[in-house]
Amino acid sequence: QVQLVESGGGLVQAGGSLTLSCAASGSISSVNVMGWYRQAPGKQRELVAQSPSVGSTNYADSVKGRFTISRDNAKNTWYLQMNSLKPDDTAVYYCNLKTILPSGNYWGHGTQVTVSS
């Protein structure tokens, strides 16, 4: 069974930086998409960034140029480097893993990121 464990959230001032990590355990297909989503109070969960095992990363327009997703396949771990944070980035951030063969869609428990103005 695949489990995801996030770390790295917290409180930061506007303009600051944070790095989130997500470690996956269990049997994980090498063909996958590692990603980050976020959900702000009263809003729907939205995609922040995705990194497929094959292909290019993609980002939400709101974070392009500020956030960077990276992955360490040997450790089944991926990261979200967040720079120039804004109060609008305040949300619970969830890591996500989509696998192919077998098909799966897994979520972390979420980590709070709060950006103060």
N, C-alpha and C positions, 0 to 999 in steps of 0.2 A: 504494500500500500504506500502510495506517495504522500509525503507530508512536507509542507513548506513552513519554514520558520523565518520570520522577518526580524530585523533589528535596525536600530539607527535613527528612529524618530526622535522628536523632541521639540523644544521651544527655541526659536532663533529670531533675531531681529531682522527686519527688512534689509535686504542687501547681503545677508549672510549666506552660509552654505551648510548643507547637510549631505551625508551619504547614507543611503539605505542599502541594506543587504538582504538577500533572500537565499537560504540554503535549502535545497531539496534532498530528501532522503527517500530510499526505496528504489524500486526498479524503474529506471527512467529511459524511455526511448531516446536514441540519439537524434531522431528527427523530431524537433520540437520548436516551440516558440516560447521564449521567456519574456515576461512583460510586467509592467506596472500600471495599475489603475488607481484612481482616487475618487473619494466621495466626500463632498462638502455637505454640511448640514442643509437639509431641505433640497438637495440636488441629487440627480442620478449619478450612479457610478460612471466614470468616464475613463477612456484609455489615455494614459500618459505617454508610454513608450513601449515599443516591442522590439525584440531582437530574435529573429528566426535563426535556426541552426544553418539554414542555407538562405541567402538573400540579404537584403538590406534592412537596416533598422528603420523604424518610422516613429515619428513623434507627433504629439498634438501640437497644433499651431501655437498654442499659448505657451509652450515650453521650449520651442525650438530656439537653439542658440544659448539656452540657459541650463538645460538638463542633458545629461549623457547617460545612456544605458550601456552597460558592458557585461560580459559574461566570462566565467571561468569554467569551461566544460569539464575539466578534470575534477573540479570540486563540486560540480552541479550547483554552482552559486552564481547569482547575478546581482548587479549593483545599479543604483540610480544615484548619480552624482548630481546634486541640485545646487546651482549657483545663482547669485542675484535673486534670491528668494523674495517674493512679494506677499503681502497679506492675502491676496487672492489664491495663493498656493496652499493656504490652510485647509487641511482635509485629513481624513484617514486614508492612508496609502496601503494598497493591497498588492502583493505580488501574485502573479498568475503564471501557471505553466500549462500549455496546451501540448499534448503529445499525439503523435500519429503512429498507429500500429504498435501497441493498441491505442485506440482513441481515448483521450482523457482530457479533462479540464479541471485543474486543481487551483485552490486559492489558499493564500496565507490568512492569518488571523487578523491582519491589519495593524498598522502602527500610526499613531497620531503625529502629524506634523503641524505645528502652530507657528505662524510667522507674525510677529508683532510689528506694529507700525511705529 
